[in-house]
Amino acid sequence: MFIEMKVSGLTMDPITNTPIVILKDLEEKKAIPIWIGIFEASAIATEIEKISFSRPMTHDLLNEILRDLKVEVIRVEIHDLRNNTFFANLHLLLNRETVVVDARPSDAIAVALRAGAPIFVEDRVIEKSRNVDFGTKMTDLDRQKKEKLSEFLENLSPEDFGKYKM
């Protein structure tokens, strides 16, 4: 079953300095962190903050191409988590037919935000994300880092977003 989620914010992993996009369900009862690249984080942040540039950035360009070709972004589905990697699909409507395109979740989210399309995450992906294995040979230090990160993510409040600059 897919659960509709929204971008709750962006933050930085305090251990690795990697951007994280936080998705929350509409009732804000479930959350999922997805580690993303700096460029994708920037693309998501600029859309959240409604920052525009004199020339289109990549995700803006893609959105303009889709719009000019009369292709509607119906939805994004984050449908799997394997080997610590999330998998997503863009669902597009072209000539009254649905076309499903494989995409990185970060790119799919950036496109969905620009198109005003909903984002869905399969409930088993949310469950799997709670048990992400950071490697089979975890040292005590690694376990402490994982616990610290989990505690950090669980205690994030809306006010915390924006504290961490990219």
N, C-alpha and C positions, 0 to 999 in steps of 0.2 A: 504494500500500500504506500502511496506517495503522500507526503505531508507538505503543504505549502509553507514556504519559509521566506524570510526577508533578510536583507543585509542589515545586520544590527550595528555593524561598525568594523573598523579596521584597527588592528593593534600590532605591536611588534613582539615577537617571541623574546623574552628577556634573556634567554640563554644563547640563542643562535643569531639574534638580530634579523630574523626572517619575518616578513610581513605575514599576518594571519587575517583572513576575512572570517568574521563570525556571522553565521546564519542562525536565526532563531525562528521558531514556529510563530504563527500569528498570535497565539495565546501566551507566548514567551515562557513556555514550560520546558521546551527542548531546545538545545543549542548544539551547534556543530562547528568546530574550528577547522579551517582548511588553510594549510600553509601554502603561500603563493609566491610568485616572483615579484620583484620590486616594480617592474614595468606594469604588470597586471594590477598590482596594488595601486599604482599611480592612476591607471585608467579607471579603476573603480572609485578611487577617492575624488578624482576630478568630476565624475558624474554625480556622486553623492553631494558634492559641494557646488555643483552647477557651474563649474569653471569652464569657460570656453577659450579657445585659442584662435588665432587668426587663420590658421590652417588646420584641417582635420587631422587628428591623431588616428592611429590604425583602427581602433574600435569604432570611432566616429565614421571613418571612411567605410568600414564594413556596413555599418548601420545605414549610411546614405546609399550605398550600392543596393542593399536589400530593399530599401524604400523605393528607389528609382525603378527597380525591376518588379515592383508590386509584389514583393515577397514579405509576408507577415511573420514575425517571430511570435509563435503561439505560446511557447513555454520552454523552460529549461528543466531538464531532469538530471539530477545527480543520482546515478543508478547503481554504482558499485564502488567498492573500496577493496583493492587487491594490492598486496605488497606495499602497504602504506601509500598507495596512489589512488586518488579519487578519479572516477570516470563519469563523464556527463554527455548528454545529448542535447543539441538544439533541435527543437521541433518547429519546422517552418511550414507555412502554407503557401503553396505555389500553384496557381491555376486550379484551386479547389482541391488540391491533393496535398497530403502531408508528406513532407520530406524530413527524414531524421538524419542529422549530421553529427558525427562524433566530434567532441570538443573537450579541451581542458576546462575544468570547472571555472577557473579564474576568467578565462576568455568568455565562456558562456555567460557568466554572471555580468561581466562588463557589457556584453551585447544586450542581455535582458534588461539591464538598468536603462540603457539608452532607448530601447524599444518599448519600455513599459510592460514587459512580459513577466508573468509570474515565474517563480523559481520553486521547484519541488525537489524534495530529497526522499528517497525510499527509506522507509522506517528501519529496515535492516542495516542500511548504511549508517544511520545514526547510532544504532546499537554497536555495530562493528567499530565505529570511530571511538567509542568509549574504551575499547580494548585494543587499541593500536599497539602492535608489538614493535618497539624501537630496536629490535635486534634480539637474537636468541642468546647472545652472550653478554647480557647486561651486567655491568659491574655494580657494586654498591653505590658508587658515585653516579652512575647512569640512573639507577633507581631513584636516588635522591633528586636528581634533576627532573626526572619524569614526574615524581610526586610534587615537586615544587611548581612545575609548569601546570599540572592538573589543578593544583590549589589556586594558582594565579588565575587561570581561565575561569574556574568556577566562581571566583569572587569578583570578577569584573562587573562594574556597574556602568550604566550609560554615560555617566560623567567621565569615566576613564577613557572613553574613546576620544581621540583628538589630542590626548596628552603625549602620545608618541608620534614624533615627526618622522616622515620618510624622506 
